[in-house]
Structures are given as structure tokens and as C-alpha cells.
Amino acid sequence: MLELVDLGKRIDKEVYQRTDPELQLRLAACQRAARAAEIPLLVVF
């Protein structure tokens, strides 16, 4: 699966700063849902 990840992708700093807060909230919600369902999860940045 990881061989499909494009490690060369980049986004502008402005786009990152604009979208990061919402994405952080969505990621946190997904992590809580996985924990509630007792699904092991490892998030790597």
C-alpha cells in the first residue's frame, strides 16, 4: 500500500495554513472513532 504514496507531493504554505485546522479536527474524529471501535491505528506524519 505505501508504494502507492507519492512522496514528491507538495502544497503551498498558504494552502496548508488554511486547510490544516479542519484536517486536524477530522483526523482527531477518525482517531476517536477507531479507538471506540477498538481498531488499532498508527498515524505517521
Secondary structure, DSSP 8 states (H G I E B T S, - for coil): -GGG--TT----HHHHHHHHHHHHHHHHHHHHHHHHTT-------
